[in-house]
Amino acid sequence: MAHSLESGAYFSQLKAKGRIVVSGRARLRRLLLIGTICPPLSLEALHLAVTEAKRGKDVEQYLQMVERLNEIDGHDLLGVPDTTWVQKRNALNANETGKLESELKGYKNNLIKESIRMGNEELATHYFNIGALDHAIKAYSAMRDHCNTPKHVSEMYLKLVLVYIAQGNWLSAKSQLDRMRVLNLKLEEKARLDPTIHACSGLTSMCNSQYRDAANEFLQVDPSFMTEGPIANIDVKKAVLTSNDIAVYGGLCALASMYRSELQAQVLDNPLFRQFLELEPHIRRAITFFCASKFTQCLAILDAYRTDYTLDLYLFDRIGDIYARIRAKSIQQYFIPFSCVTLREMEKEFGTRDGQTIEDELIDMIQRGELDARIDVVEKVSPTEPNQCFPPPSPKCPRASADRRPRLQLLVAPLVNTRAALHTQAIAAAKEHEKSLRLRLHRNNMILAGLVLETPKGSTFKGAGGRGVFS
């Protein structure tokens, strides 16, 4: 667990569990996140971040790490910027930028499309490595006019997706992914690219709080994603999200947006996604408990892993929303079989959340329209009729038995008069049937009276049954 890690062990433990460890910019962003929101690990994470940032080319990212470390511990030596390295790195970056721009200019003068495309790609990759993401987007976009095959176009779109994800620009990333879907690729190229498209599309939808769409995308990721090598020199499993992430994100988004029957059919019985769930067995157990209406066990499993998810690069700022949706769905599903239930039983089943009483939580759900029920705050006692939350008073001492009953608040489902609803439905069906019969009788009378004539040949008017009606 992340909360029990020792110095520098977070990624080591992930690797020991067989998980692919993110690298590059994504690794540094995760270390900065841990250093920002996790005080017990902040110094260790930022020490790693500063050390690794100096191995790269992004000076701004290095200075950001150093500044954050200095805010936490002003006496830490690593919290002081290495001005010598900064000046040297800036000079090297400027020289390499000038060299690549000069080469690209020469390619343009020679009018060789493939060379121009590759020159733009090299320049864009350099911009991405030094943190100039806006310039990287412009350089990658400039490749479009010089792409000779759909494969080149798909690789360009994928590189743009990587930059937009690094920026956190989820709408633009989604737009590029949609363009990739409609490319006329070869079957083998499309089969190799589709898992990455579905995985990245699921990520962008989740980060836009579109959990249903995200779940549908993650559930379509082919297991070949686990063993697929780099595409266009991009290892998506290290640069963006891993196979374990797909299992976690897909499972959580499905729990937050699907009902039990859908979870069973589309998640647990899905032969493709089942292979991802094997990487994260606790997610499979949580979904299984939810489908079995064992909501307490489901929520307990998720709460046990909440600390880890809070340190996730893409979940940290939306894990509260996802958990709240799962909890609300659990309450909805729990209440469906009951006509009424005491708030004490609800609190025993679900406990409290963030210091909020179960009553306040239910009131919020009712006001938002998420729960079709009412809270009895007047009588605070069970009805005396049979088939209610409490049995009727004892025949030996009705009054004393009623007085001894606990005065508990009830969550009451709206009364539905099934008999009246059935009568209304039957009357509506009878009226519709009567109307249909009257229309048929009316047509038969018109035919007997000779008021229905055949439509002349060549006429464009067509009545019912190919006949014209004249009166």
C-alpha positions as CSV (number, residue, x, y, z in Angstrom):
1,M,0.0,0.0,0.0
2,A,1.1,3.5,-0.7
3,H,0.6,4.7,2.9
4,S,3.2,2.1,4.2
5,L,6.0,2.8,1.7
6,E,9.5,3.5,2.8
7,S,11.8,5.9,1.0
8,G,11.8,5.5,-2.7
9,A,9.8,2.2,-2.6
10,Y,6.6,3.2,-4.3
11,F,7.6,2.3,-7.9
12,S,9.8,-0.5,-6.7
13,Q,6.8,-2.2,-5.0
14,L,4.7,-1.7,-8.1
15,K,7.4,-3.4,-10.2
16,A,7.8,-6.2,-7.6
17,K,4.0,-6.9,-8.1
18,G,4.6,-7.4,-11.8
19,R,3.1,-4.0,-12.8
20,I,4.6,-1.9,-15.5
21,V,6.0,1.3,-14.0
22,V,5.4,4.5,-15.8
23,S,8.4,6.4,-17.1
24,G,9.4,9.8,-18.5
25,R,7.1,12.8,-18.0
26,A,4.3,10.7,-16.6
27,R,6.6,9.3,-13.9
28,L,7.7,12.9,-12.9
29,R,4.1,14.1,-12.8
30,R,3.2,11.2,-10.5
31,L,6.1,11.9,-8.2
32,L,5.2,15.6,-8.1
33,L,1.6,14.6,-7.3
34,I,2.7,12.4,-4.4
35,G,5.0,15.2,-3.1
36,T,2.1,17.6,-3.2
37,I,-0.8,15.7,-1.6
38,C,0.9,13.0,0.5
39,P,2.9,14.6,3.4
40,P,4.3,11.2,4.7
41,L,5.9,10.6,1.3
42,S,6.4,14.2,0.0
43,L,10.1,14.5,0.8
44,E,11.0,11.1,-0.6
45,A,8.9,11.6,-3.7
46,L,10.4,15.1,-4.4
47,H,13.9,13.9,-3.9
48,L,13.4,11.2,-6.5
49,A,11.6,13.8,-8.8
50,V,14.5,16.3,-8.6
51,T,17.1,13.6,-9.3
52,E,15.2,12.2,-12.3
53,A,14.3,15.7,-13.6
54,K,18.1,16.5,-13.9
55,R,18.5,13.4,-16.1
56,G,16.0,14.9,-18.6
57,K,15.8,18.0,-20.7
58,D,12.8,19.9,-19.2
59,V,14.3,22.8,-17.2
60,E,10.9,24.2,-16.2
61,Q,9.8,20.9,-14.8
62,Y,13.0,20.6,-12.8
63,L,12.6,24.1,-11.3
64,Q,9.0,23.3,-10.4
65,M,10.1,20.2,-8.5
66,V,12.9,22.2,-6.7
67,E,10.4,25.0,-5.8
68,R,7.9,22.5,-4.3
69,L,10.7,20.8,-2.3
70,N,11.9,24.1,-1.0
71,E,8.3,24.9,0.2
72,I,8.2,21.7,2.2
73,D,11.8,21.9,3.6
74,G,13.7,25.1,3.2
75,H,16.9,23.6,4.5
76,D,17.0,20.7,2.0
77,L,20.0,21.0,-0.3
78,L,18.1,19.6,-3.2
79,G,15.6,22.4,-2.7
80,V,18.2,24.9,-4.1
81,P,18.2,25.2,-7.9
82,D,21.4,24.0,-9.6
83,T,22.0,27.1,-11.6
84,T,25.0,25.6,-13.4
85,W,23.0,22.7,-14.7
86,V,20.1,25.0,-15.6
87,Q,22.3,27.2,-17.7
88,K,24.1,24.3,-19.4
89,R,20.8,22.5,-20.1
90,N,19.2,25.6,-21.6
91,A,22.2,26.2,-23.8
92,L,22.1,22.5,-25.0
93,N,18.4,22.7,-25.6
94,A,18.8,25.9,-27.6
95,N,21.6,24.5,-29.7
96,E,19.6,21.3,-30.5
97,T,16.5,23.4,-31.4
98,G,18.5,25.5,-33.8
99,K,20.0,22.5,-35.4
100,L,16.7,20.7,-35.9
101,E,15.0,23.9,-37.3
102,S,17.9,24.4,-39.7
103,E,17.7,20.8,-40.9
104,L,13.9,21.1,-41.4
105,K,14.4,24.3,-43.4
106,G,16.8,22.4,-45.7
107,Y,14.3,19.6,-46.2
108,K,11.7,22.2,-47.1
109,N,14.0,23.7,-49.7
110,N,14.6,20.3,-51.2
111,L,10.8,19.6,-51.4
112,I,11.1,16.0,-50.2
113,K,7.8,15.2,-48.4
114,E,9.1,12.3,-46.4
115,S,12.1,14.2,-45.2
116,I,9.9,17.1,-44.2
117,R,7.6,14.8,-42.3
118,M,10.4,13.2,-40.4
119,G,12.0,16.6,-39.8
120,N,8.8,17.9,-38.2
121,E,8.5,14.7,-36.1
122,E,12.1,15.0,-34.8
123,L,11.5,18.7,-33.9
124,A,8.2,18.0,-32.3
125,T,9.7,15.2,-30.2
126,H,12.5,17.5,-29.1
127,Y,9.9,20.2,-28.1
128,F,8.0,17.6,-26.1
129,N,11.1,16.5,-24.3
130,I,12.1,20.0,-23.2
131,G,8.5,20.8,-22.1
132,A,7.5,23.2,-24.9
133,L,4.2,21.4,-25.4
134,D,2.5,24.1,-27.5
135,H,5.4,24.1,-30.0
136,A,5.3,20.3,-30.1
137,I,1.6,20.4,-31.1
138,K,2.4,22.9,-33.9
139,A,5.2,20.7,-35.2
140,Y,3.2,17.5,-35.0
141,S,0.3,19.2,-36.8
142,A,2.6,20.4,-39.5
143,M,3.3,16.7,-40.4
144,R,-0.3,16.3,-41.7
145,D,0.4,17.8,-45.2
146,H,3.4,15.6,-45.7
147,C,2.0,12.2,-44.6
148,N,1.8,9.8,-47.5
149,T,-0.1,6.9,-46.0
150,P,-2.9,6.4,-43.5
151,K,-0.4,4.8,-41.1
152,H,1.6,8.0,-41.0
153,V,-1.5,10.0,-40.3
154,S,-2.5,7.6,-37.4
155,E,1.0,7.9,-35.9
156,M,0.8,11.7,-36.1
157,Y,-2.6,11.6,-34.3
158,L,-1.3,9.3,-31.6
159,K,1.6,11.6,-30.9
160,L,-0.8,14.6,-30.7
161,V,-2.9,12.5,-28.2
162,L,0.2,12.0,-26.1
163,V,0.9,15.7,-25.9
164,Y,-2.7,16.7,-25.2
165,I,-2.8,14.1,-22.4
166,A,0.4,15.6,-20.9
167,Q,-1.3,19.0,-21.1
168,G,-4.5,17.7,-19.6
169,N,-6.4,18.9,-22.6
170,W,-8.9,16.0,-22.7
171,L,-11.3,17.4,-25.3
172,S,-8.6,17.9,-27.9
173,A,-7.2,14.4,-27.1
174,K,-10.7,12.9,-27.6
175,S,-11.0,14.8,-30.9
176,Q,-7.7,13.3,-32.3
177,L,-8.8,9.8,-31.2
178,D,-12.1,10.2,-33.0
179,R,-10.2,11.1,-36.2
180,M,-8.0,8.0,-35.8
181,R,-11.1,5.8,-35.7
182,V,-12.2,6.7,-39.2
183,L,-8.9,6.3,-40.9
184,N,-8.8,3.7,-43.7
185,L,-6.1,1.5,-42.2
186,K,-5.1,-2.0,-43.2
187,L,-6.7,-4.7,-41.1
188,E,-3.5,-5.7,-39.3
189,E,-2.7,-2.0,-38.6
190,K,-6.2,-1.3,-37.3
191,A,-6.1,-4.4,-35.1
192,R,-2.9,-3.2,-33.5
193,L,-4.1,0.4,-33.0
194,D,-7.7,-0.2,-31.8
195,P,-6.7,-1.3,-28.2
196,T,-4.7,1.9,-27.8
197,I,-7.6,4.0,-29.2
198,H,-10.1,2.4,-26.8
199,A,-7.8,2.7,-23.8
200,C,-7.0,6.4,-24.4
201,S,-10.6,7.2,-25.3
202,G,-11.7,5.6,-22.0
203,L,-9.1,7.7,-20.1
204,T,-10.3,11.0,-21.8
205,S,-13.9,10.2,-21.1
206,M,-13.2,9.4,-17.4
207,C,-11.2,12.6,-17.0
208,N,-14.2,14.5,-18.5
209,S,-16.5,12.7,-15.9
210,Q,-18.3,10.7,-18.6
211,Y,-18.0,7.5,-16.7
212,R,-20.5,5.5,-18.7
213,D,-18.7,6.3,-22.0
214,A,-15.4,5.6,-20.2
215,A,-16.5,2.2,-19.0
216,N,-17.7,1.2,-22.5
217,E,-14.4,2.1,-24.0
218,F,-12.3,0.3,-21.4
219,L,-14.5,-2.8,-21.7
220,Q,-13.6,-3.0,-25.5
221,V,-9.8,-3.0,-25.0
222,D,-8.4,-6.2,-26.4
223,P,-6.1,-8.2,-24.2
224,S,-3.4,-7.8,-26.8
225,F,-2.8,-4.4,-25.3
226,M,-0.9,-6.2,-22.5
227,T,1.8,-7.5,-24.8
228,E,1.7,-4.9,-27.6
229,G,5.0,-3.2,-28.2
230,P,5.6,0.5,-28.9
231,I,3.5,2.1,-31.6
232,A,5.2,5.0,-33.5
233,N,8.1,4.8,-30.9
234,I,5.5,5.4,-28.1
235,D,5.1,2.7,-25.4
236,V,1.6,3.7,-24.3
237,K,1.8,1.4,-21.2
238,K,4.7,3.4,-19.9
239,A,3.8,6.9,-21.2
240,V,0.1,7.0,-20.5
241,L,-1.6,4.1,-18.7
242,T,-0.9,0.4,-17.9
243,S,-3.0,-2.7,-18.2
244,N,-3.6,-2.6,-14.4
245,D,-4.9,1.0,-14.9
246,I,-7.4,-0.3,-17.5
247,A,-8.7,-2.8,-15.0
248,V,-9.0,-0.2,-12.2
249,Y,-10.4,2.6,-14.3
250,G,-12.8,0.3,-16.2
251,G,-14.0,-1.4,-13.0
252,L,-14.6,1.8,-11.1
253,C,-16.3,3.6,-14.0
254,A,-18.6,0.6,-14.5
255,L,-19.5,0.5,-10.9
256,A,-20.3,4.2,-11.0
257,S,-22.5,4.1,-14.1
258,M,-24.0,0.6,-14.5
259,Y,-26.6,-1.4,-12.7
260,R,-26.2,-5.0,-11.5
261,S,-27.5,-6.8,-14.6
262,E,-25.2,-4.7,-16.8
263,L,-22.2,-5.3,-14.6
264,Q,-22.8,-9.0,-14.7
265,A,-23.3,-9.2,-18.4
266,Q,-20.8,-6.6,-19.6
267,V,-18.0,-6.8,-17.0
268,L,-17.9,-10.1,-15.2
269,D,-19.0,-12.2,-18.2
270,N,-16.9,-10.2,-20.7
271,P,-14.2,-12.6,-21.9
272,L,-11.9,-9.7,-23.0
273,F,-12.1,-7.6,-19.8
274,R,-11.9,-10.6,-17.5
275,Q,-8.2,-10.9,-18.4
276,F,-7.6,-7.4,-17.2
277,L,-9.6,-8.0,-14.0
278,E,-7.2,-10.9,-13.2
279,L,-4.5,-8.2,-12.8
280,E,-6.5,-6.4,-10.1
281,P,-8.5,-9.2,-8.2
282,H,-9.9,-6.7,-5.6
283,I,-11.8,-4.9,-8.4
284,R,-13.3,-8.2,-9.6
285,R,-14.3,-9.0,-6.0
286,A,-15.9,-5.6,-5.5
287,I,-18.0,-5.9,-8.6
288,T,-19.0,-9.5,-7.7
289,F,-20.2,-8.3,-4.2
290,F,-22.1,-5.4,-5.8
291,C,-23.9,-7.8,-8.2
292,A,-24.7,-10.1,-5.3
293,S,-26.2,-7.1,-3.4
294,K,-23.5,-7.3,-0.7
295,F,-22.9,-3.6,-0.7
296,T,-21.1,-3.4,2.6
297,Q,-18.4,-5.7,1.4
298,C,-18.1,-3.9,-1.9
299,L,-17.7,-0.5,-0.3
300,A,-15.2,-1.9,2.3
301,I,-12.9,-3.2,-0.5
302,L,-13.0,0.1,-2.3
303,D,-12.3,2.1,0.9
304,A,-9.3,-0.1,1.6
305,Y,-7.7,1.0,-1.7
306,R,-8.8,4.6,-1.6
307,T,-5.4,5.8,-0.4
308,D,-3.7,4.3,-3.4
309,Y,-6.2,5.7,-5.8
310,T,-5.7,9.2,-4.3
311,L,-2.1,9.0,-5.4
312,D,-3.1,8.0,-9.0
313,L,-2.2,10.5,-11.6
314,Y,-5.7,10.5,-13.3
315,L,-7.9,9.5,-10.3
316,F,-6.7,11.8,-7.6
317,D,-9.1,14.7,-8.3
318,R,-12.1,12.6,-9.2
319,I,-12.0,9.6,-7.0
320,G,-14.3,11.3,-4.5
321,D,-16.9,11.8,-7.2
322,I,-16.6,8.2,-8.4
323,Y,-16.9,6.8,-4.9
324,A,-19.9,9.0,-4.2
325,R,-21.6,7.7,-7.3
326,I,-20.9,4.1,-6.4
327,R,-22.2,4.6,-2.8
328,A,-25.4,6.4,-4.2
329,K,-26.0,3.5,-6.5
330,S,-25.5,1.0,-3.7
331,I,-28.1,2.8,-1.6
332,Q,-30.6,2.9,-4.5
333,Q,-30.1,-0.8,-5.2
334,Y,-30.4,-1.7,-1.5
335,F,-33.7,0.2,-1.1
336,I,-35.5,-1.2,-4.2
337,P,-37.0,-4.3,-2.5
338,F,-38.3,-2.4,0.6
339,S,-41.4,-0.3,1.0
340,C,-39.8,1.2,4.1
341,V,-36.6,0.8,6.1
342,T,-35.3,2.5,9.3
343,L,-32.5,4.9,9.1
344,R,-30.8,3.0,11.8
345,E,-30.6,-0.1,9.5
346,M,-29.4,2.1,6.6
347,E,-26.6,3.5,8.8
348,K,-25.7,0.0,10.0
349,E,-25.4,-1.1,6.4
350,F,-23.6,1.9,4.9
351,G,-22.2,3.9,7.9
352,T,-21.5,7.6,7.4
353,R,-19.5,9.4,4.8
354,D,-17.2,12.4,5.4
355,G,-18.8,13.2,8.7
356,Q,-22.3,13.4,7.1
357,T,-25.1,11.6,8.8
358,I,-27.0,9.0,6.8
359,E,-30.1,11.2,7.1
360,D,-28.4,14.2,5.6
361,E,-27.0,12.0,2.8
362,L,-30.4,10.6,2.0
363,I,-32.0,14.0,2.0
364,D,-29.3,15.2,-0.5
365,M,-30.0,12.2,-2.7
366,I,-33.8,12.8,-2.6
367,Q,-33.4,16.4,-3.4
368,R,-31.1,15.6,-6.4
369,G,-33.7,13.1,-7.7
370,E,-31.3,10.1,-7.2
371,L,-33.6,8.3,-4.7
372,D,-37.4,8.0,-5.1
373,A,-38.3,8.0,-1.4
374,R,-39.4,10.1,1.5
375,I,-38.2,10.3,5.1
376,D,-40.8,10.2,7.8
377,V,-39.8,12.9,10.2
378,V,-43.2,13.4,11.9
379,E,-44.3,10.2,13.5
380,K,-40.8,8.5,13.8
381,V,-42.6,5.2,14.5
382,S,-43.6,2.2,12.4
383,P,-47.1,1.8,11.2
384,T,-49.3,-0.8,12.8
385,E,-50.6,-2.5,9.7
386,P,-49.2,-5.9,8.6
387,N,-46.3,-6.1,6.1
388,Q,-44.7,-3.0,7.3
389,C,-41.4,-2.4,9.0
390,F,-42.6,-3.5,12.4
391,P,-45.2,-6.1,13.5
392,P,-48.6,-5.0,14.8
393,P,-49.1,-4.5,18.6
394,S,-49.5,-7.6,20.8
395,P,-53.1,-8.7,21.2
396,K,-52.6,-9.1,25.0
397,C,-51.5,-5.5,25.5
398,P,-51.9,-3.4,22.3
399,R,-51.2,-0.1,23.8
400,A,-48.2,-1.1,25.9
401,S,-46.7,-3.0,22.9
402,A,-47.1,0.1,20.7
403,D,-45.6,2.3,23.3
404,R,-42.5,0.1,23.7
405,R,-41.8,0.3,20.0
406,P,-38.7,2.4,19.2
407,R,-39.4,5.8,17.7
408,L,-37.2,5.5,14.6
409,Q,-37.2,7.5,11.5
410,L,-38.3,5.7,8.3
411,L,-37.2,5.9,4.7
412,V,-40.5,5.3,2.9
413,A,-41.0,4.4,-0.7
414,P,-43.8,6.2,-2.5
415,L,-47.1,4.4,-2.4
416,V,-48.0,2.9,-5.7
417,N,-51.6,1.7,-6.2
418,T,-50.9,-1.3,-8.5
419,R,-54.5,-2.1,-8.8
420,A,-55.5,1.4,-10.0
421,A,-52.5,1.5,-12.4
422,L,-53.6,-1.9,-13.9
423,H,-57.2,-0.7,-14.3
424,T,-56.0,2.5,-16.0
425,Q,-53.8,0.5,-18.4
426,A,-56.6,-1.9,-19.2
427,I,-59.1,1.0,-19.9
428,A,-56.5,2.7,-22.2
429,A,-56.0,-0.6,-24.1
430,A,-59.8,-1.1,-24.4
431,K,-60.2,2.4,-25.8
432,E,-57.5,1.9,-28.3
433,H,-59.0,-1.4,-29.5
434,E,-62.4,0.2,-29.8
435,K,-61.0,3.0,-31.9
436,S,-59.3,0.5,-34.2
437,L,-62.6,-1.5,-34.6
438,R,-64.6,1.6,-35.4
439,L,-62.2,2.6,-38.1
440,R,-62.4,-0.8,-39.7
441,L,-66.3,-0.7,-39.6
442,H,-66.2,2.8,-41.1
443,R,-64.0,1.5,-44.0
444,N,-66.3,-1.6,-44.6
445,N,-69.4,0.7,-44.7
446,M,-67.6,2.9,-47.3
447,I,-66.7,-0.1,-49.4
448,L,-70.4,-1.3,-49.3
449,A,-71.6,2.1,-50.3
450,G,-69.2,2.2,-53.3
451,L,-67.2,5.1,-52.0
452,V,-63.8,3.3,-52.3
453,L,-62.4,3.4,-55.9
454,E,-59.3,1.9,-57.4
455,T,-56.5,4.3,-57.9
456,P,-56.0,5.0,-61.6
457,K,-52.9,3.6,-63.2
458,G,-50.0,6.0,-63.3
459,S,-51.3,8.0,-60.4
460,T,-48.8,9.0,-57.8
461,F,-51.5,9.1,-55.0
462,K,-51.5,6.0,-52.8
463,G,-54.1,5.5,-50.1
464,A,-54.3,2.7,-47.6
465,G,-53.8,-0.6,-49.3
466,G,-53.0,1.1,-52.6
467,R,-56.5,2.5,-53.0
468,G,-57.8,6.0,-53.4
469,V,-60.8,7.1,-51.3
470,F,-63.3,9.6,-52.9
471,S,-66.6,10.7,-51.4
